[in-house]
C-alpha cells in the first residue's frame, strides 16, 4: 500500500511550508534517509528525508507550492503500484474515472452520506478529486461519492453545490463565528481568495445589498494601479512567521527592560588568553557571544533565578520550570531572523559551547537547520553590538520568560577608586515577562550576571 508523504509540522506555530525543490522525481527509487526535497518552514529552509524506502509514485505538489501542514505532498510505494488503489481502503475498478467523468451525476441523485466511510476511516476519492478539492478548499468528507463503494470522483467535486469559496482558515473561523456567508464576501487575495480583512469589512459595513453584488464585482475588478516608484512584493513564509511571532509576543506579554553596564576589561583579557588554546582544540574562534552565552547559562542554573528559565503553559495558568538550559541565539539573515538553539548548554564547557553554538549558527546562515534545532529554547540572547547599537528593547522569544540583548562595547570614562579611567563598557538589555518575573528578581539576575562577566575566571572553574 502506498505511503503518504505529508508536509511536516515543525513547530506549534507552523501552518504551512513551501516546497523549494524536489530532489527526487516520480519513478525514482528512494531509500530510507534519502533527501526527498528542500522546503521552507516557518523561518528556515531544511531538507525532508524519507522515512521509508520505495519508489516515488506521485508528486502531488511541485516546486514552489505552498502547502498546509499535514497535507499529502507525494506518495511512496512499490514499483508499478497504483496511487488510486493506495488512496482508498479497498481496491478500485481498473478504469474508475472514465464512466463517472463522462456522465456527471446531479447532487440530488447522489448516494446518501452513509456511503462515506464509517468509524473515522479515510474518504475514498480519486487523486484528481483530491487535487480539485484541495484547490477549491472543499472538505471531501462532505462530498457524496458516485463511484464504487462511495468513491468520490472529480465530477462529484465539480457538482458539489456546497463548495465554499477560497478563503484563509482565519477568515473561515471569523465568518463562522459571526454568521457571515462566505459566498457573499468579495475576496481580495490571490485569485479572489477571501482574507480576514475581507470578512471584517463585510462585518463592519453590514450592508447586505452591497454584499450581494460582491461576486459580480470580483469578475470586473480592475488591476490596482500603483504610483510611480512603488513596488509590492509577496511576504515570504519566514517574514510571515516573524511577523506573527513578534505580534503575539508583544501583545501577549507585559514586559519591561532592565539596562546594565558591564566592564569588559577582564572578559576581553580572558578571551585573549583562551583564544589560541580553544582554536587548537576545536579549530574554532571563541567569540564574546560564546562567553556571554556561557555566563548566562551558568547564572540561569542558580536556583534563585529559576523563573528566568521558565515558560507559561496551559493558558498562562501554570509555570513550567526548567532544570536545564536550552539557549536560543538570534541569528540575523538577509531576509529575516532565526533563533537556533544550543540544547543542553548547562552541561557544556567553554570549548563544548563554542563547538555547539558555531554548529547551529552556521546551519542557520546556510538554511540547513533541522526542526529540532529551532525549537525548545528556555532562554534567548540577541546581539546587535557589532552594529554599534547602544541600547534596545528586545522582544521575548515566546514561550521564554526573558531575553537578553547585547549592545555595543564603548570606551567610556568611569570613576574607579576616585580616579577617572577609560574602560570598555558593554550595555546589556534584559527584557522580562512581568507575568512571571518581577523587577527585583530581574535585577538580582543581572547583578549576578554582571559579577560573572566582570570576574570571568569563574566560568572556567
Beta strands, then each sheet from edge to edge (+ up, - down):
strand 1: 3-6
strand 2: 16-22
strand 3: 29-30
strand 4: 35-40
strand 5: 45-49
strand 6: 54-59
strand 7: 66-68
strand 8: 72-77
strand 9: 255-263
strand 10: 310-313
strand 11: 318-321
strand 12: 327-333
strand 13: 336-342
strand 14: 379-383
strand 15: 402-416
strand 16: 419-433
sheet 1: 1+ 8- 6+ 3-
sheet 2: 5+ 4- 2+ 7-
sheet 3: 9+ 16- 15+ 14+ 12+ 13-
sheet 4: 10+ 11-
end
